């Protein structure tokens, strides 16, 4: 009995031990790493499964579509079924996706693998947010320690650019199948550590019919969101050619989705909340805009480095590695001090400076400028981690899972938009003038981001005022 009491007391005094947080961080890192991990493997994949390089681009969009849909869905499911159960389900899907992709004989099977990985990795971040909030509440804390949310932000956002150099190393050392197989051991580590160290969800003794569960999840709303998002992504993928039929379908589906959600008893996409809580909506937009600028560099500048400056995929990936390192370094002191307003303003300013620097990439100092731009955007990503704390403060506790997933969906919209713009700008060829166009687009986005942030009087200076 004394030993049990001592263990309970220790847990109450230190609720966020590394055993509890480690599996959450590992699971949350899988999605951003997988978004860029595939980039360096597209050419060898095309040769390996005997398709054109253009066809392999579907492997990138497949994960984006699955993730943009699954992030808020996982958050909603966590509120209904329990976050630990959904987290574990996601890890099992990642494990399955890694095996399917590693042994895949055709592009179609690889697409299934990427969808499984997208669905599975999307379960981690929103459920981790719910688990952390519940842990804080059970310990009597108004909010978790800043370092916990900061660590989750490093895992969930800052690791995105890590996939490029990691993918380059894996492809060179072990072939393209390794970018799928690498998910297997990581998923197993996350699975075992979660089973051992993350407390089980409370048992819900309420017996619900399938119809009640469908209503609580808002299955119709989820299906409508998935259809509207898929139509939007298909439309963007056809640009710069405007497919009017797809555009009409996209608009119609989004209108139908909005009308349904306004009438739903437990809406998946709570439009009324977004209108009532404009502070939360602005947080979503800020988050998406920072990722928009970052991914313009990850996609656009990377292509320019490889096609115009003739760097290898690995060299280009390593050149962008400072983005991850700087983001991780910046997040730590900001999160520990629970800063909100200052860092998001700094993030917008850093995006602006990076955009101005991109205007001069065609100069002889291009190599130094690329490093400066990646450092600035790494700083921006790290400083923008305060948006996560803003979300935590602005969201009702019962909606945190869905709201966290929706924030990630806004991030995906930013990255998807950057990919579409890169495709339009570099449609005919990759050139210095195209890079300048991307820089001007970044400047316009940064001006909007800076104004939106500076004028937001609802942003507190810290989480304690």
LUMDOFI-352309 format. One record per residue (C-alpha): residue number from 1; x, y, z. Coordinates in steps of 0.1 Angstrom, whole numbers, m for minus. Example, Ala and Ser with C-alpha at 12.3 -4.5 7.8 and 13.67 -1.06 7.14 Angstrom:
// LUMDOFI-352309
1;123;m45;78;
2;137;m11;71;
***
This chain:
// LUMDOFI-352309
1;0;0;0;
2;27;26;8;
3;44;19;m25;
4;12;24;m44;
5;5;56;m25;
6;40;68;m32;
7;36;61;m69;
8;2;79;m70;
9;17;109;m52;
10;46;110;m76;
11;22;110;m106;
12;2;139;m91;
13;34;159;m86;
14;49;151;m120;
15;20;142;m144;
16;40;148;m176;
17;69;124;m173;
18;88;114;m204;
19;71;81;m204;
20;37;98;m209;
21;49;123;m235;
22;74;103;m255;
23;48;81;m274;
24;27;112;m281;
25;56;130;m295;
26;68;100;m316;
27;33;95;m330;
28;28;132;m338;
29;61;133;m357;
30;50;106;m382;
31;27;128;m402;
32;49;158;m410;
33;79;136;m417;
34;59;114;m441;
35;47;145;m460;
36;82;153;m472;
37;98;119;m468;
38;85;107;m502;
39;99;136;m522;
40;133;122;m528;
41;120;88;m537;
42;96;97;m565;
43;121;92;m593;
44;133;57;m582;
45;97;47;m574;
46;87;56;m610;
47;115;33;m623;
48;107;6;m597;
49;70;2;m606;
50;74;12;m643;
51;53;44;m644;
52;61;80;m654;
53;75;104;m628;
54;44;125;m633;
55;22;97;m621;
56;41;93;m588;
57;30;128;m578;
58;m3;112;m568;
59;16;96;m539;
60;22;131;m525;
61;m14;143;m529;
62;m28;111;m516;
63;m13;116;m481;
64;m24;153;m482;
65;m60;144;m490;
66;m62;117;m464;
67;m46;139;m437;
68;m66;170;m444;
69;m98;149;m440;
70;m86;126;m412;
71;m71;152;m388;
72;m104;167;m376;
73;m122;133;m380;
74;m97;118;m356;
75;m103;146;m331;
76;m140;141;m333;
77;m136;103;m328;
78;m113;110;m298;
79;m141;129;m281;
80;m166;101;m288;
81;m145;69;m283;
82;m116;81;m262;
83;m82;96;m273;
84;m60;66;m264;
85;m81;42;m284;
86;m80;65;m315;
87;m43;71;m311;
88;m36;33;m310;
89;m58;27;m340;
90;m38;53;m359;
91;m5;37;m350;
92;m18;3;m362;
93;m28;19;m396;
94;7;34;m399;
95;22;0;m392;
96;0;m16;m419;
97;6;12;m444;
98;44;8;m440;
99;42;m29;m447;
100;19;m25;m476;
101;41;2;m492;
102;73;m17;m485;
103;61;m48;m504;
104;39;m30;m530;
105;43;m42;m566;
106;23;m15;m583;
107;16;23;m580;
108;m20;15;m570;
109;m9;m5;m540;
110;15;23;m531;
111;m14;48;m532;
112;m33;26;m508;
113;m3;25;m485;
114;0;63;m486;
115;m37;67;m477;
116;m33;43;m448;
117;m2;62;m436;
118;m21;95;m440;
119;m51;83;m421;
120;m30;67;m394;
121;m6;95;m387;
122;m35;120;m386;
123;m48;103;m355;
124;m18;113;m334;
125;m18;151;m330;
126;m55;158;m321;
127;m56;128;m298;
128;m24;139;m281;
129;m39;173;m275;
130;m69;157;m258;
131;m47;134;m237;
132;m25;163;m226;
133;m55;184;m216;
134;m71;155;m196;
135;m38;149;m179;
136;m35;185;m169;
137;m71;186;m156;
138;m66;155;m135;
139;m35;171;m120;
140;m54;203;m112;
141;m35;224;m137;
142;m51;252;m157;
143;m29;243;m186;
144;0;218;m191;
145;36;230;m188;
146;47;250;m218;
147;74;225;m225;
148;48;198;m231;
149;29;217;m258;
150;63;230;m272;
151;75;194;m275;
152;43;184;m293;
153;47;214;m316;
154;83;203;m324;
155;71;168;m332;
156;39;178;m351;
157;52;207;m372;
158;89;214;m370;
159;99;180;m382;
160;84;184;m417;
161;116;195;m434;
162;134;166;m417;
163;118;142;m442;
164;138;156;m471;
165;173;147;m459;
166;161;116;m442;
167;144;104;m474;
168;176;111;m494;
169;197;90;m470;
170;172;62;m469;
171;169;60;m507;
172;207;61;m513;
173;214;35;m486;
174;185;11;m488;
175;164;19;m519;
176;130;36;m523;
177;111;9;m504;
178;128;20;m472;
179;108;53;m471;
180;77;30;m464;
181;94;4;m443;
182;109;30;m419;
183;74;36;m406;
184;72;0;m392;
185;98;2;m364;
186;88;37;m354;
187;51;26;m353;
188;61;m4;m332;
189;79;18;m307;
190;50;42;m304;
191;25;13;m301;
192;44;m5;m273;
193;52;27;m254;
194;16;38;m256;
195;3;5;m243;
196;28;6;m214;
197;28;43;m204;
198;m4;61;m215;
199;m33;55;m192;
200;m64;38;m206;
201;m94;58;m215;
202;m122;57;m189;
203;m147;30;m197;
204;m179;44;m212;
205;m207;22;m199;
206;m233;41;m220;
207;m247;18;m247;
208;m252;36;m279;
209;m268;24;m311;
210;m251;27;m345;
211;m274;56;m353;
212;m265;75;m321;
213;m227;70;m328;
214;m232;82;m364;
215;m250;113;m351;
216;m223;120;m325;
217;m196;117;m351;
218;m216;135;m377;
219;m208;109;m403;
220;m227;128;m430;
221;m207;159;m422;
222;m174;140;m424;
223;m184;125;m458;
224;m194;159;m471;
225;m162;174;m459;
226;m142;146;m475;
227;m160;150;m508;
228;m157;188;m508;
229;m120;187;m499;
230;m112;160;m525;
231;m130;181;m552;
232;m110;212;m542;
233;m77;193;m544;
234;m86;179;m578;
235;m94;214;m590;
236;m61;227;m577;
237;m41;199;m592;
238;m54;208;m627;
239;m42;244;m625;
240;m31;265;m643;
241;m58;250;m666;
242;m92;259;m651;
243;m116;229;m651;
244;m149;246;m648;
245;m168;215;m642;
246;m146;207;m612;
247;m149;242;m599;
248;m187;241;m601;
249;m186;207;m583;
250;m163;221;m556;
251;m184;251;m549;
252;m216;231;m548;
253;m202;205;m524;
254;m189;232;m500;
255;m222;249;m500;
256;m240;216;m493;
257;m215;209;m465;
258;m221;243;m450;
259;m259;239;m451;
260;m257;205;m435;
261;m233;215;m407;
262;m255;245;m398;
263;m284;221;m391;
264;m264;192;m375;
265;m270;185;m338;
266;m232;177;m332;
267;m215;193;m363;
268;m182;179;m374;
269;m173;214;m389;
270;m189;238;m364;
271;m193;268;m386;
272;m212;287;m359;
273;m183;283;m335;
274;m159;297;m362;
275;m182;327;m366;
276;m187;332;m329;
277;m151;326;m320;
278;m133;347;m345;
279;m102;346;m323;
280;m99;309;m329;
281;m106;314;m367;
282;m78;339;m369;
283;m55;314;m351;
284;m63;288;m378;
285;m56;313;m406;
286;m23;324;m390;
287;m12;288;m387;
288;m21;281;m424;
289;m3;312;m437;
290;30;303;m419;
291;29;268;m434;
292;20;283;m468;
293;52;304;m468;
294;73;275;m454;
295;61;250;m480;
296;66;275;m509;
297;102;271;m500;
298;101;234;m494;
299;84;228;m528;
300;94;257;m549;
301;129;265;m538;
302;138;228;m536;
303;128;223;m572;
304;148;254;m582;
305;179;241;m564;
306;177;208;m581;
307;167;219;m616;
308;184;253;m619;
309;213;250;m595;
310;218;212;m602;
311;220;201;m566;
312;212;165;m558;
313;180;156;m539;
314;201;149;m508;
315;221;181;m510;
316;189;201;m515;
317;174;184;m485;
318;204;190;m463;
319;204;227;m473;
320;169;230;m459;
321;177;211;m427;
322;183;243;m407;
323;145;249;m409;
324;139;220;m386;
325;168;227;m363;
326;160;264;m358;
327;123;257;m353;
328;131;232;m326;
329;155;255;m309;
330;131;285;m309;
331;101;266;m297;
332;117;256;m264;
333;121;290;m247;
334;89;304;m261;
335;68;274;m249;
336;84;274;m215;
337;74;310;m209;
338;39;305;m223;
339;43;334;m247;
340;15;340;m272;
341;12;375;m288;
342;49;384;m293;
343;60;351;m310;
344;32;351;m335;
345;41;387;m345;
346;78;377;m348;
347;67;347;m370;
348;49;370;m394;
349;79;394;m395;
350;103;365;m402;
351;81;353;m431;
352;83;388;m445;
353;121;389;m443;
354;124;354;m459;
355;101;366;m487;
356;123;396;m494;
357;154;375;m493;
358;138;351;m519;
359;136;381;m543;
360;175;380;m546;
361;180;343;m550;
362;191;347;m586;
363;222;367;m574;
364;257;351;m570;
365;250;349;m532;
366;222;324;m537;
367;237;297;m515;
368;240;321;m485;
369;205;334;m492;
370;190;299;m492;
371;205;293;m457;
372;193;327;m445;
373;158;320;m458;
374;155;286;m443;
375;168;299;m409;
376;142;327;m410;
377;114;303;m419;
378;126;279;m392;
379;124;307;m367;
380;89;315;m381;
381;77;279;m376;
382;91;279;m341;
383;76;312;m331;
384;43;302;m347;
385;41;274;m322;
386;23;299;m299;
387;m7;294;m322;
388;m11;260;m305;
389;m12;276;m271;
390;m37;302;m284;
391;m59;273;m297;
392;m57;256;m263;
393;m69;288;m246;
394;m96;297;m272;
395;m113;262;m275;
396;m139;247;m252;
397;m125;216;m235;
398;m151;193;m251;
399;m141;204;m286;
400;m104;204;m283;
401;m98;172;m303;
402;m118;184;m333;
403;m105;219;m331;
404;m69;206;m330;
405;m74;184;m360;
406;m91;213;m379;
407;m61;235;m372;
408;m39;209;m389;
409;m64;208;m418;
410;m58;246;m422;
411;m21;238;m422;
412;m26;213;m450;
413;m47;239;m470;
414;m17;262;m467;
415;7;235;m479;
416;m17;223;m507;
417;m20;259;m519;
418;17;263;m520;
419;21;231;m540;
420;m6;243;m565;
421;11;277;m568;
422;45;261;m574;
423;30;239;m601;
424;15;270;m618;
425;47;291;m616;
426;69;263;m628;
427;44;249;m652;
428;66;253;m683;
429;101;254;m667;
430;119;260;m635;
431;136;295;m637;
432;149;324;m618;
433;119;345;m629;
434;96;318;m614;
435;115;321;m581;
436;109;358;m581;
437;72;353;m587;
438;71;329;m557;
439;89;356;m537;
440;63;382;m545;
441;35;358;m536;
442;53;352;m503;
443;55;389;m497;
444;18;394;m503;
445;9;365;m480;
446;33;379;m453;
447;18;414;m454;
448;m16;398;m449;
449;m3;376;m421;
450;14;405;m403;
451;m16;427;m405;
452;m39;399;m393;
453;m16;393;m363;
454;m8;429;m352;
455;m44;440;m354;
456;m57;410;m334;
457;m64;425;m299;
458;m78;392;m286;
459;m43;377;m285;
460;m30;377;m249;
461;6;385;m242;
462;10;352;m224;
463;m12;323;m214;
464;m16;338;m179;
465;m31;371;m187;
***
